[in-house]
Amino acid sequence: MAIEISQAQIPSLIFLSVLLAGTAIAIYLSLKSGDKYSVEDSEREAISFAGVIHEAQGPITTFLIVAFIVIIIWAVVYLMLYL
């Protein structure tokens, strides 16, 4: 039984494929982000405020770098299309 795909469905299928691939990449990057910076590193460099709040400064993760790049590219494309 063959599955027929009409011309009208192709853009939706491409969008779905890009969305699924992007979600898979985002999940992979978010899971791998903590490999370079361990819990011990964050506890060693943490600053405590009244023993209630702990603030640690560490390197920016690959997930955030990719997310920022995607957001910037989307914003530029959006502005070019609608301004």
mmCIF file of the N, C-alpha and C atoms, coordinates in Angstrom:
data_MODEL
# 
_entry.id   MODEL 
# 
loop_
_atom_site.group_PDB 
_atom_site.id 
_atom_site.type_symbol 
_atom_site.label_atom_id 
_atom_site.label_alt_id 
_atom_site.label_comp_id 
_atom_site.label_asym_id 
_atom_site.label_entity_id 
_atom_site.label_seq_id 
_atom_site.pdbx_PDB_ins_code 
_atom_site.Cartn_x 
_atom_site.Cartn_y 
_atom_site.Cartn_z 
_atom_site.occupancy 
_atom_site.B_iso_or_equiv 
_atom_site.pdbx_formal_charge 
_atom_site.auth_seq_id 
_atom_site.auth_comp_id 
_atom_site.auth_asym_id 
_atom_site.auth_atom_id 
_atom_site.pdbx_PDB_model_num 
ATOM 1   N N  . MET A 1 1  ? 0.842  -1.172 0.000  1.00 0.00 ? 1  MET A N  1 
ATOM 2   C CA . MET A 1 1  ? 0.000  0.000  0.000  1.00 0.00 ? 1  MET A CA 1 
ATOM 3   C C  . MET A 1 1  ? 0.889  1.238  0.000  1.00 0.00 ? 1  MET A C  1 
ATOM 4   N N  . ALA A 1 2  ? 0.850  1.975  -1.057 1.00 0.00 ? 2  ALA A N  1 
ATOM 5   C CA . ALA A 1 2  ? 1.682  3.156  -1.214 1.00 0.00 ? 2  ALA A CA 1 
ATOM 6   C C  . ALA A 1 2  ? 1.032  4.366  -0.545 1.00 0.00 ? 2  ALA A C  1 
ATOM 7   N N  . ILE A 1 3  ? 1.872  5.215  -0.009 1.00 0.00 ? 3  ILE A N  1 
ATOM 8   C CA . ILE A 1 3  ? 1.388  6.446  0.603  1.00 0.00 ? 3  ILE A CA 1 
ATOM 9   C C  . ILE A 1 3  ? 1.584  7.568  -0.406 1.00 0.00 ? 3  ILE A C  1 
ATOM 10  N N  . GLU A 1 4  ? 0.522  8.274  -0.704 1.00 0.00 ? 4  GLU A N  1 
ATOM 11  C CA . GLU A 1 4  ? 0.589  9.364  -1.666 1.00 0.00 ? 4  GLU A CA 1 
ATOM 12  C C  . GLU A 1 4  ? 0.735  10.685 -0.927 1.00 0.00 ? 4  GLU A C  1 
ATOM 13  N N  . ILE A 1 5  ? 1.666  11.500 -1.397 1.00 0.00 ? 5  ILE A N  1 
ATOM 14  C CA . ILE A 1 5  ? 1.900  12.819 -0.815 1.00 0.00 ? 5  ILE A CA 1 
ATOM 15  C C  . ILE A 1 5  ? 1.615  13.850 -1.891 1.00 0.00 ? 5  ILE A C  1 
ATOM 16  N N  . SER A 1 6  ? 0.706  14.758 -1.600 1.00 0.00 ? 6  SER A N  1 
ATOM 17  C CA . SER A 1 6  ? 0.367  15.781 -2.590 1.00 0.00 ? 6  SER A CA 1 
ATOM 18  C C  . SER A 1 6  ? 1.357  16.942 -2.489 1.00 0.00 ? 6  SER A C  1 
ATOM 19  N N  . GLN A 1 7  ? 1.337  17.801 -3.487 1.00 0.00 ? 7  GLN A N  1 
ATOM 20  C CA . GLN A 1 7  ? 2.227  18.971 -3.511 1.00 0.00 ? 7  GLN A CA 1 
ATOM 21  C C  . GLN A 1 7  ? 1.923  19.916 -2.352 1.00 0.00 ? 7  GLN A C  1 
ATOM 22  N N  . ALA A 1 8  ? 0.698  19.962 -1.919 1.00 0.00 ? 8  ALA A N  1 
ATOM 23  C CA . ALA A 1 8  ? 0.311  20.860 -0.830 1.00 0.00 ? 8  ALA A CA 1 
ATOM 24  C C  . ALA A 1 8  ? 0.862  20.390 0.520  1.00 0.00 ? 8  ALA A C  1 
ATOM 25  N N  . GLN A 1 9  ? 1.176  19.108 0.651  1.00 0.00 ? 9  GLN A N  1 
ATOM 26  C CA . GLN A 1 9  ? 1.661  18.578 1.927  1.00 0.00 ? 9  GLN A CA 1 
ATOM 27  C C  . GLN A 1 9  ? 3.173  18.702 2.085  1.00 0.00 ? 9  GLN A C  1 
ATOM 28  N N  . ILE A 1 10 ? 3.888  18.945 1.011  1.00 0.00 ? 10 ILE A N  1 
ATOM 29  C CA . ILE A 1 10 ? 5.357  18.964 1.084  1.00 0.00 ? 10 ILE A CA 1 
ATOM 30  C C  . ILE A 1 10 ? 5.884  20.050 2.026  1.00 0.00 ? 10 ILE A C  1 
ATOM 31  N N  . PRO A 1 11 ? 5.421  21.313 1.956  1.00 0.00 ? 11 PRO A N  1 
ATOM 32  C CA . PRO A 1 11 ? 5.932  22.307 2.918  1.00 0.00 ? 11 PRO A CA 1 
ATOM 33  C C  . PRO A 1 11 ? 5.666  21.923 4.372  1.00 0.00 ? 11 PRO A C  1 
ATOM 34  N N  . SER A 1 12 ? 4.524  21.329 4.637  1.00 0.00 ? 12 SER A N  1 
ATOM 35  C CA . SER A 1 12 ? 4.217  20.903 6.009  1.00 0.00 ? 12 SER A CA 1 
ATOM 36  C C  . SER A 1 12 ? 5.133  19.774 6.457  1.00 0.00 ? 12 SER A C  1 
ATOM 37  N N  . LEU A 1 13 ? 5.430  18.860 5.566  1.00 0.00 ? 13 LEU A N  1 
ATOM 38  C CA . LEU A 1 13 ? 6.343  17.764 5.906  1.00 0.00 ? 13 LEU A CA 1 
ATOM 39  C C  . LEU A 1 13 ? 7.767  18.262 6.115  1.00 0.00 ? 13 LEU A C  1 
ATOM 40  N N  . ILE A 1 14 ? 8.204  19.233 5.327  1.00 0.00 ? 14 ILE A N  1 
ATOM 41  C CA . ILE A 1 14 ? 9.537  19.810 5.515  1.00 0.00 ? 14 ILE A CA 1 
ATOM 42  C C  . ILE A 1 14 ? 9.607  20.532 6.856  1.00 0.00 ? 14 ILE A C  1 
ATOM 43  N N  . PHE A 1 15 ? 8.566  21.311 7.163  1.00 0.00 ? 15 PHE A N  1 
ATOM 44  C CA . PHE A 1 15 ? 8.524  22.014 8.444  1.00 0.00 ? 15 PHE A CA 1 
ATOM 45  C C  . PHE A 1 15 ? 8.545  21.033 9.615  1.00 0.00 ? 15 PHE A C  1 
ATOM 46  N N  . LEU A 1 16 ? 7.778  19.964 9.512  1.00 0.00 ? 16 LEU A N  1 
ATOM 47  C CA . LEU A 1 16 ? 7.748  18.946 10.561 1.00 0.00 ? 16 LEU A CA 1 
ATOM 48  C C  . LEU A 1 16 ? 9.107  18.277 10.719 1.00 0.00 ? 16 LEU A C  1 
ATOM 49  N N  . SER A 1 17 ? 9.760  17.974 9.609  1.00 0.00 ? 17 SER A N  1 
ATOM 50  C CA . SER A 1 17 ? 11.084 17.341 9.660  1.00 0.00 ? 17 SER A CA 1 
ATOM 51  C C  . SER A 1 17 ? 12.115 18.259 10.311 1.00 0.00 ? 17 SER A C  1 
ATOM 52  N N  . VAL A 1 18 ? 12.097 19.541 9.951  1.00 0.00 ? 18 VAL A N  1 
ATOM 53  C CA . VAL A 1 18 ? 13.031 20.506 10.546 1.00 0.00 ? 18 VAL A CA 1 
ATOM 54  C C  . VAL A 1 18 ? 12.738 20.665 12.030 1.00 0.00 ? 18 VAL A C  1 
ATOM 55  N N  . LEU A 1 19 ? 11.477 20.716 12.395 1.00 0.00 ? 19 LEU A N  1 
ATOM 56  C CA . LEU A 1 19 ? 11.097 20.846 13.799 1.00 0.00 ? 19 LEU A CA 1 
ATOM 57  C C  . LEU A 1 19 ? 11.542 19.630 14.621 1.00 0.00 ? 19 LEU A C  1 
ATOM 58  N N  . LEU A 1 20 ? 11.337 18.436 14.097 1.00 0.00 ? 20 LEU A N  1 
ATOM 59  C CA . LEU A 1 20 ? 11.768 17.225 14.799 1.00 0.00 ? 20 LEU A CA 1 
ATOM 60  C C  . LEU A 1 20 ? 13.285 17.148 14.919 1.00 0.00 ? 20 LEU A C  1 
ATOM 61  N N  . ALA A 1 21 ? 13.992 17.489 13.835 1.00 0.00 ? 21 ALA A N  1 
ATOM 62  C CA . ALA A 1 21 ? 15.460 17.474 13.884 1.00 0.00 ? 21 ALA A CA 1 
ATOM 63  C C  . ALA A 1 21 ? 15.972 18.518 14.873 1.00 0.00 ? 21 ALA A C  1 
ATOM 64  N N  . GLY A 1 22 ? 15.374 19.700 14.866 1.00 0.00 ? 22 GLY A N  1 
ATOM 65  C CA . GLY A 1 22 ? 15.784 20.747 15.807 1.00 0.00 ? 22 GLY A CA 1 
ATOM 66  C C  . GLY A 1 22 ? 15.535 20.352 17.251 1.00 0.00 ? 22 GLY A C  1 
ATOM 67  N N  . THR A 1 23 ? 14.424 19.710 17.505 1.00 0.00 ? 23 THR A N  1 
ATOM 68  C CA . THR A 1 23 ? 14.119 19.248 18.859 1.00 0.00 ? 23 THR A CA 1 
ATOM 69  C C  . THR A 1 23 ? 15.107 18.171 19.304 1.00 0.00 ? 23 THR A C  1 
ATOM 70  N N  . ALA A 1 24 ? 15.428 17.249 18.406 1.00 0.00 ? 24 ALA A N  1 
ATOM 71  C CA . ALA A 1 24 ? 16.399 16.202 18.745 1.00 0.00 ? 24 ALA A CA 1 
ATOM 72  C C  . ALA A 1 24 ? 17.775 16.797 19.027 1.00 0.00 ? 24 ALA A C  1 
ATOM 73  N N  . ILE A 1 25 ? 18.195 17.773 18.235 1.00 0.00 ? 25 ILE A N  1 
ATOM 74  C CA . ILE A 1 25 ? 19.495 18.418 18.454 1.00 0.00 ? 25 ILE A CA 1 
ATOM 75  C C  . ILE A 1 25 ? 19.490 19.188 19.768 1.00 0.00 ? 25 ILE A C  1 
ATOM 76  N N  . ALA A 1 26 ? 18.395 19.892 20.061 1.00 0.00 ? 26 ALA A N  1 
ATOM 77  C CA . ALA A 1 26 ? 18.302 20.651 21.310 1.00 0.00 ? 26 ALA A CA 1 
ATOM 78  C C  . ALA A 1 26 ? 18.356 19.729 22.527 1.00 0.00 ? 26 ALA A C  1 
ATOM 79  N N  . ILE A 1 27 ? 17.670 18.606 22.454 1.00 0.00 ? 27 ILE A N  1 
ATOM 80  C CA . ILE A 1 27 ? 17.705 17.647 23.566 1.00 0.00 ? 27 ILE A CA 1 
ATOM 81  C C  . ILE A 1 27 ? 19.103 17.085 23.745 1.00 0.00 ? 27 ILE A C  1 
ATOM 82  N N  . TYR A 1 28 ? 19.763 16.733 22.649 1.00 0.00 ? 28 TYR A N  1 
ATOM 83  C CA . TYR A 1 28 ? 21.124 16.198 22.727 1.00 0.00 ? 28 TYR A CA 1 
ATOM 84  C C  . TYR A 1 28 ? 22.071 17.236 23.344 1.00 0.00 ? 28 TYR A C  1 
ATOM 85  N N  . LEU A 1 29 ? 22.005 18.475 22.875 1.00 0.00 ? 29 LEU A N  1 
ATOM 86  C CA . LEU A 1 29 ? 22.896 19.509 23.404 1.00 0.00 ? 29 LEU A CA 1 
ATOM 87  C C  . LEU A 1 29 ? 22.608 19.821 24.864 1.00 0.00 ? 29 LEU A C  1 
ATOM 88  N N  . SER A 1 30 ? 21.344 19.816 25.245 1.00 0.00 ? 30 SER A N  1 
ATOM 89  C CA . SER A 1 30 ? 21.029 20.086 26.650 1.00 0.00 ? 30 SER A CA 1 
ATOM 90  C C  . SER A 1 30 ? 21.508 18.966 27.566 1.00 0.00 ? 30 SER A C  1 
ATOM 91  N N  . LEU A 1 31 ? 21.477 17.734 27.075 1.00 0.00 ? 31 LEU A N  1 
ATOM 92  C CA . LEU A 1 31 ? 21.968 16.619 27.890 1.00 0.00 ? 31 LEU A CA 1 
ATOM 93  C C  . LEU A 1 31 ? 23.490 16.621 27.983 1.00 0.00 ? 31 LEU A C  1 
ATOM 94  N N  . LYS A 1 32 ? 24.177 17.070 26.958 1.00 0.00 ? 32 LYS A N  1 
ATOM 95  C CA . LYS A 1 32 ? 25.634 17.086 26.941 1.00 0.00 ? 32 LYS A CA 1 
ATOM 96  C C  . LYS A 1 32 ? 26.232 18.358 27.537 1.00 0.00 ? 32 LYS A C  1 
ATOM 97  N N  . SER A 1 33 ? 25.412 19.346 27.876 1.00 0.00 ? 33 SER A N  1 
ATOM 98  C CA . SER A 1 33 ? 25.925 20.633 28.332 1.00 0.00 ? 33 SER A CA 1 
ATOM 99  C C  . SER A 1 33 ? 26.674 20.540 29.658 1.00 0.00 ? 33 SER A C  1 
ATOM 100 N N  . GLY A 1 34 ? 26.288 19.649 30.529 1.00 0.00 ? 34 GLY A N  1 
ATOM 101 C CA . GLY A 1 34 ? 26.913 19.572 31.838 1.00 0.00 ? 34 GLY A CA 1 
ATOM 102 C C  . GLY A 1 34 ? 28.190 18.752 31.891 1.00 0.00 ? 34 GLY A C  1 
ATOM 103 N N  . ASP A 1 35 ? 28.633 18.208 30.777 1.00 0.00 ? 35 ASP A N  1 
ATOM 104 C CA . ASP A 1 35 ? 29.819 17.355 30.783 1.00 0.00 ? 35 ASP A CA 1 
ATOM 105 C C  . ASP A 1 35 ? 31.109 18.108 31.094 1.00 0.00 ? 35 ASP A C  1 
ATOM 106 N N  . LYS A 1 36 ? 31.215 19.350 30.660 1.00 0.00 ? 36 LYS A N  1 
ATOM 107 C CA . LYS A 1 36 ? 32.456 20.104 30.833 1.00 0.00 ? 36 LYS A CA 1 
ATOM 108 C C  . LYS A 1 36 ? 32.572 20.759 32.207 1.00 0.00 ? 36 LYS A C  1 
ATOM 109 N N  . TYR A 1 37 ? 31.454 21.001 32.855 1.00 0.00 ? 37 TYR A N  1 
ATOM 110 C CA . TYR A 1 37 ? 31.441 21.738 34.117 1.00 0.00 ? 37 TYR A CA 1 
ATOM 111 C C  . TYR A 1 37 ? 30.720 20.902 35.159 1.00 0.00 ? 37 TYR A C  1 
ATOM 112 N N  . SER A 1 38 ? 31.469 20.328 36.066 1.00 0.00 ? 38 SER A N  1 
ATOM 113 C CA . SER A 1 38 ? 30.898 19.380 37.023 1.00 0.00 ? 38 SER A CA 1 
ATOM 114 C C  . SER A 1 38 ? 30.230 20.095 38.203 1.00 0.00 ? 38 SER A C  1 
ATOM 115 N N  . VAL A 1 39 ? 29.509 19.331 38.989 1.00 0.00 ? 39 VAL A N  1 
ATOM 116 C CA . VAL A 1 39 ? 28.862 19.856 40.188 1.00 0.00 ? 39 VAL A CA 1 
ATOM 117 C C  . VAL A 1 39 ? 29.919 20.324 41.184 1.00 0.00 ? 39 VAL A C  1 
ATOM 118 N N  . GLU A 1 40 ? 31.026 19.615 41.269 1.00 0.00 ? 40 GLU A N  1 
ATOM 119 C CA . GLU A 1 40 ? 32.100 20.004 42.184 1.00 0.00 ? 40 GLU A CA 1 
ATOM 120 C C  . GLU A 1 40 ? 32.683 21.357 41.793 1.00 0.00 ? 40 GLU A C  1 
ATOM 121 N N  . ASP A 1 41 ? 32.831 21.596 40.484 1.00 0.00 ? 41 ASP A N  1 
ATOM 122 C CA . ASP A 1 41 ? 33.338 22.893 40.024 1.00 0.00 ? 41 ASP A CA 1 
ATOM 123 C C  . ASP A 1 41 ? 32.396 24.015 40.423 1.00 0.00 ? 41 ASP A C  1 
ATOM 124 N N  . SER A 1 42 ? 31.104 23.792 40.235 1.00 0.00 ? 42 SER A N  1 
ATOM 125 C CA . SER A 1 42 ? 30.138 24.846 40.566 1.00 0.00 ? 42 SER A CA 1 
ATOM 126 C C  . SER A 1 42 ? 30.078 25.086 42.073 1.00 0.00 ? 42 SER A C  1 
ATOM 127 N N  . GLU A 1 43 ? 30.184 24.037 42.875 1.00 0.00 ? 43 GLU A N  1 
ATOM 128 C CA . GLU A 1 43 ? 30.174 24.219 44.335 1.00 0.00 ? 43 GLU A CA 1 
ATOM 129 C C  . GLU A 1 43 ? 31.444 24.911 44.815 1.00 0.00 ? 43 GLU A C  1 
ATOM 130 N N  . ARG A 1 44 ? 32.568 24.635 44.178 1.00 0.00 ? 44 ARG A N  1 
ATOM 131 C CA . ARG A 1 44 ? 33.828 25.258 44.567 1.00 0.00 ? 44 ARG A CA 1 
ATOM 132 C C  . ARG A 1 44 ? 33.815 26.756 44.265 1.00 0.00 ? 44 ARG A C  1 
ATOM 133 N N  . GLU A 1 45 ? 33.202 27.147 43.154 1.00 0.00 ? 45 GLU A N  1 
ATOM 134 C CA . GLU A 1 45 ? 33.202 28.546 42.745 1.00 0.00 ? 45 GLU A CA 1 
ATOM 135 C C  . GLU A 1 45 ? 31.956 29.300 43.190 1.00 0.00 ? 45 GLU A C  1 
ATOM 136 N N  . ALA A 1 46 ? 31.070 28.655 43.945 1.00 0.00 ? 46 ALA A N  1 
ATOM 137 C CA . ALA A 1 46 ? 29.809 29.287 44.338 1.00 0.00 ? 46 ALA A CA 1 
ATOM 138 C C  . ALA A 1 46 ? 30.034 30.317 45.434 1.00 0.00 ? 46 ALA A C  1 
ATOM 139 N N  . ILE A 1 47 ? 29.220 31.355 45.362 1.00 0.00 ? 47 ILE A N  1 
ATOM 140 C CA . ILE A 1 47 ? 29.201 32.389 46.390 1.00 0.00 ? 47 ILE A CA 1 
ATOM 141 C C  . ILE A 1 47 ? 27.891 32.229 47.143 1.00 0.00 ? 47 ILE A C  1 
ATOM 142 N N  . SER A 1 48 ? 27.976 32.212 48.468 1.00 0.00 ? 48 SER A N  1 
ATOM 143 C CA . SER A 1 48 ? 26.787 32.005 49.286 1.00 0.00 ? 48 SER A CA 1 
ATOM 144 C C  . SER A 1 48 ? 26.334 33.328 49.880 1.00 0.00 ? 48 SER A C  1 
ATOM 145 N N  . PHE A 1 49 ? 25.039 33.592 49.804 1.00 0.00 ? 49 PHE A N  1 
ATOM 146 C CA . PHE A 1 49 ? 24.452 34.792 50.387 1.00 0.00 ? 49 PHE A CA 1 
ATOM 147 C C  . PHE A 1 49 ? 23.559 34.372 51.547 1.00 0.00 ? 49 PHE A C  1 
ATOM 148 N N  . ALA A 1 50 ? 24.011 34.590 52.755 1.00 0.00 ? 50 ALA A N  1 
ATOM 149 C CA . ALA A 1 50 ? 23.283 34.286 53.994 1.00 0.00 ? 50 ALA A CA 1 
ATOM 150 C C  . ALA A 1 50 ? 22.940 32.809 54.101 1.00 0.00 ? 50 ALA A C  1 
ATOM 151 N N  . GLY A 1 51 ? 23.668 31.965 53.425 1.00 0.00 ? 51 GLY A N  1 
ATOM 152 C CA . GLY A 1 51 ? 23.437 30.535 53.491 1.00 0.00 ? 51 GLY A CA 1 
ATOM 153 C C  . GLY A 1 51 ? 22.152 30.082 52.817 1.00 0.00 ? 51 GLY A C  1 
ATOM 154 N N  . VAL A 1 52 ? 21.473 30.992 52.102 1.00 0.00 ? 52 VAL A N  1 
ATOM 155 C CA . VAL A 1 52 ? 20.195 30.664 51.486 1.00 0.00 ? 52 VAL A CA 1 
ATOM 156 C C  . VAL A 1 52 ? 20.332 30.547 49.970 1.00 0.00 ? 52 VAL A C  1 
ATOM 157 N N  . ILE A 1 53 ? 21.024 31.500 49.376 1.00 0.00 ? 53 ILE A N  1 
ATOM 158 C CA . ILE A 1 53 ? 21.160 31.552 47.918 1.00 0.00 ? 53 ILE A CA 1 
ATOM 159 C C  . ILE A 1 53 ? 22.612 31.277 47.554 1.00 0.00 ? 53 ILE A C  1 
ATOM 160 N N  . HIS A 1 54 ? 22.816 30.408 46.589 1.00 0.00 ? 54 HIS A N  1 
ATOM 161 C CA . HIS A 1 54 ? 24.155 30.117 46.084 1.00 0.00 ? 54 HIS A CA 1 
ATOM 162 C C  . HIS A 1 54 ? 24.221 30.537 44.634 1.00 0.00 ? 54 HIS A C  1 
ATOM 163 N N  . GLU A 1 55 ? 25.235 31.312 44.304 1.00 0.00 ? 55 GLU A N  1 
ATOM 164 C CA . GLU A 1 55 ? 25.412 31.769 42.936 1.00 0.00 ? 55 GLU A CA 1 
ATOM 165 C C  . GLU A 1 55 ? 26.756 31.265 42.431 1.00 0.00 ? 55 GLU A C  1 
ATOM 166 N N  . ALA A 1 56 ? 26.729 30.615 41.298 1.00 0.00 ? 56 ALA A N  1 
ATOM 167 C CA . ALA A 1 56 ? 27.960 30.113 40.691 1.00 0.00 ? 56 ALA A CA 1 
ATOM 168 C C  . ALA A 1 56 ? 28.060 30.641 39.273 1.00 0.00 ? 56 ALA A C  1 
ATOM 169 N N  . GLN A 1 57 ? 29.262 30.981 38.894 1.00 0.00 ? 57 GLN A N  1 
ATOM 170 C CA . GLN A 1 57 ? 29.498 31.454 37.533 1.00 0.00 ? 57 GLN A CA 1 
ATOM 171 C C  . GLN A 1 57 ? 30.347 30.423 36.814 1.00 0.00 ? 57 GLN A C  1 
ATOM 172 N N  . GLY A 1 58 ? 29.862 29.981 35.695 1.00 0.00 ? 58 GLY A N  1 
ATOM 173 C CA . GLY A 1 58 ? 30.583 28.982 34.925 1.00 0.00 ? 58 GLY A CA 1 
ATOM 174 C C  . GLY A 1 58 ? 30.571 29.331 33.457 1.00 0.00 ? 58 GLY A C  1 
ATOM 175 N N  . PRO A 1 59 ? 31.135 28.483 32.652 1.00 0.00 ? 59 PRO A N  1 
ATOM 176 C CA . PRO A 1 59 ? 31.164 28.752 31.218 1.00 0.00 ? 59 PRO A CA 1 
ATOM 177 C C  . PRO A 1 59 ? 29.770 28.620 30.600 1.00 0.00 ? 59 PRO A C  1 
ATOM 178 N N  . ILE A 1 60 ? 29.561 29.338 29.523 1.00 0.00 ? 60 ILE A N  1 
ATOM 179 C CA . ILE A 1 60 ? 28.286 29.237 28.820 1.00 0.00 ? 60 ILE A CA 1 
ATOM 180 C C  . ILE A 1 60 ? 28.243 27.904 28.091 1.00 0.00 ? 60 ILE A C  1 
ATOM 181 N N  . THR A 1 61 ? 27.111 27.249 28.128 1.00 0.00 ? 61 THR A N  1 
ATOM 182 C CA . THR A 1 61 ? 26.997 25.908 27.562 1.00 0.00 ? 61 THR A CA 1 
ATOM 183 C C  . THR A 1 61 ? 26.802 25.963 26.050 1.00 0.00 ? 61 THR A C  1 
ATOM 184 N N  . THR A 1 62 ? 27.095 24.857 25.400 1.00 0.00 ? 62 THR A N  1 
ATOM 185 C CA . THR A 1 62 ? 26.916 24.754 23.954 1.00 0.00 ? 62 THR A CA 1 
ATOM 186 C C  . THR A 1 62 ? 25.447 24.923 23.587 1.00 0.00 ? 62 THR A C  1 
ATOM 187 N N  . PHE A 1 63 ? 24.567 24.394 24.407 1.00 0.00 ? 63 PHE A N  1 
ATOM 188 C CA . PHE A 1 63 ? 23.130 24.534 24.169 1.00 0.00 ? 63 PHE A CA 1 
ATOM 189 C C  . PHE A 1 63 ? 22.727 26.005 24.103 1.00 0.00 ? 63 PHE A C  1 
ATOM 190 N N  . LEU A 1 64 ? 23.216 26.812 25.050 1.00 0.00 ? 64 LEU A N  1 
ATOM 191 C CA . LEU A 1 64 ? 22.865 28.226 25.054 1.00 0.00 ? 64 LEU A CA 1 
ATOM 192 C C  . LEU A 1 64 ? 23.469 28.964 23.877 1.00 0.00 ? 64 LEU A C  1 
ATOM 193 N N  . ILE A 1 65 ? 24.696 28.618 23.510 1.00 0.00 ? 65 ILE A N  1 
ATOM 194 C CA . ILE A 1 65 ? 25.315 29.260 22.347 1.00 0.00 ? 65 ILE A CA 1 
ATOM 195 C C  . ILE A 1 65 ? 24.489 28.988 21.097 1.00 0.00 ? 65 ILE A C  1 
ATOM 196 N N  . VAL A 1 66 ? 24.108 27.735 20.886 1.00 0.00 ? 66 VAL A N  1 
ATOM 197 C CA . VAL A 1 66 ? 23.299 27.381 19.715 1.00 0.00 ? 66 VAL A CA 1 
ATOM 198 C C  . VAL A 1 66 ? 21.937 28.060 19.785 1.00 0.00 ? 66 VAL A C  1 
ATOM 199 N N  . ALA A 1 67 ? 21.329 28.087 20.958 1.00 0.00 ? 67 ALA A N  1 
ATOM 200 C CA . ALA A 1 67 ? 20.016 28.727 21.100 1.00 0.00 ? 67 ALA A CA 1 
ATOM 201 C C  . ALA A 1 67 ? 20.096 30.220 20.781 1.00 0.00 ? 67 ALA A C  1 
ATOM 202 N N  . PHE A 1 68 ? 21.133 30.896 21.268 1.00 0.00 ? 68 PHE A N  1 
ATOM 203 C CA . PHE A 1 68 ? 21.296 32.321 20.976 1.00 0.00 ? 68 PHE A CA 1 
ATOM 204 C C  . PHE A 1 68 ? 21.510 32.557 19.487 1.00 0.00 ? 68 PHE A C  1 
ATOM 205 N N  . ILE A 1 69 ? 22.307 31.722 18.844 1.00 0.00 ? 69 ILE A N  1 
ATOM 206 C CA . ILE A 1 69 ? 22.551 31.867 17.409 1.00 0.00 ? 69 ILE A CA 1 
ATOM 207 C C  . ILE A 1 69 ? 21.260 31.681 16.621 1.00 0.00 ? 69 ILE A C  1 
ATOM 208 N N  . VAL A 1 70 ? 20.481 30.672 16.977 1.00 0.00 ? 70 VAL A N  1 
ATOM 209 C CA . VAL A 1 70 ? 19.204 30.424 16.288 1.00 0.00 ? 70 VAL A CA 1 
ATOM 210 C C  . VAL A 1 70 ? 18.249 31.599 16.482 1.00 0.00 ? 70 VAL A C  1 
ATOM 211 N N  . ILE A 1 71 ? 18.170 32.134 17.677 1.00 0.00 ? 71 ILE A N  1 
ATOM 212 C CA . ILE A 1 71 ? 17.283 33.266 17.947 1.00 0.00 ? 71 ILE A CA 1 
ATOM 213 C C  . ILE A 1 71 ? 17.723 34.502 17.167 1.00 0.00 ? 71 ILE A C  1 
ATOM 214 N N  . ILE A 1 72 ? 19.025 34.757 17.107 1.00 0.00 ? 72 ILE A N  1 
ATOM 215 C CA . ILE A 1 72 ? 19.530 35.914 16.370 1.00 0.00 ? 72 ILE A CA 1 
ATOM 216 C C  . ILE A 1 72 ? 19.263 35.765 14.880 1.00 0.00 ? 72 ILE A C  1 
ATOM 217 N N  . ILE A 1 73 ? 19.508 34.577 14.333 1.00 0.00 ? 73 ILE A N  1 
ATOM 218 C CA . ILE A 1 73 ? 19.239 34.343 12.912 1.00 0.00 ? 73 ILE A CA 1 
ATOM 219 C C  . ILE A 1 73 ? 17.751 34.502 12.626 1.00 0.00 ? 73 ILE A C  1 
ATOM 220 N N  . TRP A 1 74 ? 16.895 33.951 13.478 1.00 0.00 ? 74 TRP A N  1 
ATOM 221 C CA . TRP A 1 74 ? 15.457 34.083 13.286 1.00 0.00 ? 74 TRP A CA 1 
ATOM 222 C C  . TRP A 1 74 ? 15.045 35.553 13.319 1.00 0.00 ? 74 TRP A C  1 
ATOM 223 N N  . ALA A 1 75 ? 15.590 36.335 14.259 1.00 0.00 ? 75 ALA A N  1 
ATOM 224 C CA . ALA A 1 75 ? 15.232 37.748 14.373 1.00 0.00 ? 75 ALA A CA 1 
ATOM 225 C C  . ALA A 1 75 ? 15.662 38.523 13.122 1.00 0.00 ? 75 ALA A C  1 
ATOM 226 N N  . VAL A 1 76 ? 16.855 38.247 12.613 1.00 0.00 ? 76 VAL A N  1 
ATOM 227 C CA . VAL A 1 76 ? 17.338 38.939 11.415 1.00 0.00 ? 76 VAL A CA 1 
ATOM 228 C C  . VAL A 1 76 ? 16.471 38.588 10.213 1.00 0.00 ? 76 VAL A C  1 
ATOM 229 N N  . VAL A 1 77 ? 16.170 37.315 10.031 1.00 0.00 ? 77 VAL A N  1 
ATOM 230 C CA . VAL A 1 77 ? 15.325 36.892 8.911  1.00 0.00 ? 77 VAL A CA 1 
ATOM 231 C C  . VAL A 1 77 ? 13.934 37.510 9.044  1.00 0.00 ? 77 VAL A C  1 
ATOM 232 N N  . TYR A 1 78 ? 13.380 37.509 10.228 1.00 0.00 ? 78 TYR A N  1 
ATOM 233 C CA . TYR A 1 78 ? 12.063 38.094 10.458 1.00 0.00 ? 78 TYR A CA 1 
ATOM 234 C C  . TYR A 1 78 ? 12.049 39.576 10.116 1.00 0.00 ? 78 TYR A C  1 
ATOM 235 N N  . LEU A 1 79 ? 13.071 40.297 10.562 1.00 0.00 ? 79 LEU A N  1 
ATOM 236 C CA . LEU A 1 79 ? 13.140 41.726 10.270 1.00 0.00 ? 79 LEU A CA 1 
ATOM 237 C C  . LEU A 1 79 ? 13.310 41.992 8.782  1.00 0.00 ? 79 LEU A C  1 
ATOM 238 N N  . MET A 1 80 ? 14.092 41.154 8.106  1.00 0.00 ? 80 MET A N  1 
ATOM 239 C CA . MET A 1 80 ? 14.284 41.335 6.669  1.00 0.00 ? 80 MET A CA 1 
ATOM 240 C C  . MET A 1 80 ? 12.984 41.065 5.907  1.00 0.00 ? 80 MET A C  1 
ATOM 241 N N  . LEU A 1 81 ? 12.199 40.119 6.352  1.00 0.00 ? 81 LEU A N  1 
ATOM 242 C CA . LEU A 1 81 ? 10.974 39.776 5.651  1.00 0.00 ? 81 LEU A CA 1 
ATOM 243 C C  . LEU A 1 81 ? 9.838  40.761 5.905  1.00 0.00 ? 81 LEU A C  1 
ATOM 244 N N  . TYR A 1 82 ? 9.758  41.313 7.104  1.00 0.00 ? 82 TYR A N  1 
ATOM 245 C CA . TYR A 1 82 ? 8.585  42.089 7.477  1.00 0.00 ? 82 TYR A CA 1 
ATOM 246 C C  . TYR A 1 82 ? 8.850  43.563 7.730  1.00 0.00 ? 82 TYR A C  1 
ATOM 247 N N  . LEU A 1 83 ? 10.036 44.054 7.430  1.00 0.00 ? 83 LEU A N  1 
ATOM 248 C CA . LEU A 1 83 ? 10.293 45.494 7.549  1.00 0.00 ? 83 LEU A CA 1 
ATOM 249 C C  . LEU A 1 83 ? 10.639 46.079 6.213  1.00 0.00 ? 83 LEU A C  1 
# 
